[in-house]
């Protein structure tokens, strides 16, 4: 297998851009911190792109950057580099788009506190709003808030597909990955960077014993949302979702504050964890591309 070569937009825009003519696959990548966090500390962190490999030489221009690690999808869709390379003056025909999206949007929504905020604008319920214990960890979640999140994500996917189809790469595959099940815990990525889930779970009074089950329900719902979207080929033609929640990674220990299991911090994997997800995702991507 041949490791994916990852280029920055700056390299593409330079006087000596990469030679894409020798590549079997040419990807344009955009997304959240699962595509970019490794550039903050390459000696310790990785990201999903860094662990991808294909049967033939492939390259990806990665428009995600450390400054975008907590960006929402709407901001991502306005990224000037991504837009320029997809439909602008520097646009070319890409073999596919690689997208890492939805995760940080979910974290943003999870972090909304209840102070004066209606349930349809947040994902967590106050203790007074909790459902019966028989509902399990779903009792902590706002169904109205989840519907708001679903509408937001799908509207941004509408924009992404429309953007793709307005340029020379019209109709090319869009590949999206899922995430792994995190453990809400006090493990940030550095100063003023996390933890992300743990503070809100504490603030809403969720029992610590339910932190992991709650995260599994939430990430499972998101995977189901993207799977339904990809299955709607009339609305989202040639959108492909790979459910990485089905891939086993070693969970982080509850209450741990540093690297634990396959996790370097609360929401980002170690290189070993990303490698476990990257290999089957790459195989799924190549299977689609081979049919074109």
C-alpha positions, -999 to +999 in steps of 0.1 A: +000+000+000+011+035-008+007+063+018-015+092+009+005+123+000-011+153+018-005+188+004-015+222+017-033+248-005-002+269-001+019+242-018-006+241-047-006+279-050+032+281-050+056+285-079+065+248-077+031+230-072+030+193-067+029+171-099-006+156-099-002+140-133+016+110-119-011+102-093-037+076-096-061+094-073-064+131-068-085+142-038-096+175-024-101+173+014-118+195+038-131+192+073-127+194+110-100+184+135-099+148+125-082+160+093-061+187+109-052+182+146-020+163+138-004+195+123-004+211+158+021+186+172+033+161+145+055+143+170+026+133+192-006+137+173-018+123+140-050+127+119-070+105+097-055+117+064-019+109+077-029+073+081-046+067+048-030+045+021-041+032-012-031+005-038-018+032-061-002+066-056-027+092-043-025+128-032-049+150-013-049+188-010-061+194+025-080+226+032-085+218+069-060+236+092-055+238+130-073+271+130-104+253+117-104+226+144-137+239+159-152+253+128-188+245+119-198+230+086-213+264+074-179+280+079-162+250+063-184+255+032-171+291+029-135+282+031-119+303+003-092+277-005-117+249-007-140+269-028-113+281-051-099+247-057-133+232-063-151+258-083-129+289-085-100+301-106-077+273-095-104+246-098-096+213-114-113+179-119-108+160-087-113+122-085-133+127-053-138+149-023-128+136+012-149+152+040-145+151+077-176+169+091-203+169+116-183+159+146-172+193+158-208+206+150-221+179+174-196+190+200-206+227+196-243+217+201-234+195+231-217+224+247-247+248+246-258+254+282-294+257+294-293+293+307-323+308+289-319+285+259-349+266+246-346+228+243-347+230+205-315+250+206-294+225+227-288+188+228-289+182+266-318+184+289-318+198+324-324+174+353-360+187+355-365+178+319-350+143+320-371+114+307-378+082+326-349+059+335-363+033+312-351+054+283-315+048+292-290+075+282-314+089+257-333+104+286-306+132+288-310+143+252-334+168+237-353+154+208-362+189+196-325+199+198-315+168+178-340+176+151-324+211+149-290+196+145-302+172+118-317+200+098-285+220+101-263+192+090-285+183+060-288+219+049-250+221+048-248+188+028-272+204+004-248+233+000-218+210-004-235+190-032-246+221-050-211+236-048-196+204-061-220+203-090-214+239-100-178+233-111-156+210-132-158+182-106-196+179-110-209+146-098-176+132-085-179+110-053-180+127-019-166+104+008-175+111+044-163+091+075-180+085+108-163+088+141-154+065+170-171+065+204-153+089+227-152+088+265-162+122+280-132+129+303-109+157+314-084+154+286-078+184+264-055+189+234-036+219+249-043+253+264-078+264+257-084+233+236-108+210+254-120+190+270-152+193+249-178+168+261-169+164+298-177+200+310-212+199+296-220+164+309-209+176+343-228+209+341-261+191+332-256+166+361-253+135+339-241+107+362-205+097+354-216+061+350-237+073+320-209+093+303-198+065+280-234+052+272-245+088+264-216+094+240-224+061+223-260+070+218-251+105+205-224+093+180-246+064+170-274+089+161-250+110+141-238+079+121-274+070+114-281+105+102-252+104+077-261+069+066-297+080+058-284+111+040-260+090+018-289+066+011-310+095-002-294+095-037-319+119-052-310+146-027-274+137-022-261+120-054-228+102-052-224+108-014-208+079+004-207+074+041-184+050+059-195+041+094-164+040+114-183+035+146-184-002+135-146-004+138-133-014+172-109+010+188-097+008+224-117+032+245-102+057+269-106+051+306-133+070+324-117+099+344-083+097+327-067+130+317-040+120+292-034+095+265-056+064+271-065+035+249-065+046+213-072+082+223-046+110+226-072+133+242-110+133+247-120+134+210-089+127+190-073+094+183-037+083+185-020+074+152-028+038+160-065+046+164-067+065+132-048+037+114-075+013+125-102+034+108-082+046+078-075+011+064-111+000+059-122+035+048-096+035+021-107+001+009-143+013+007-131+044-012-111+024-038-141+000-043-163+030-053-136+045-075-129+012-092-165+011-104-162+045-121 
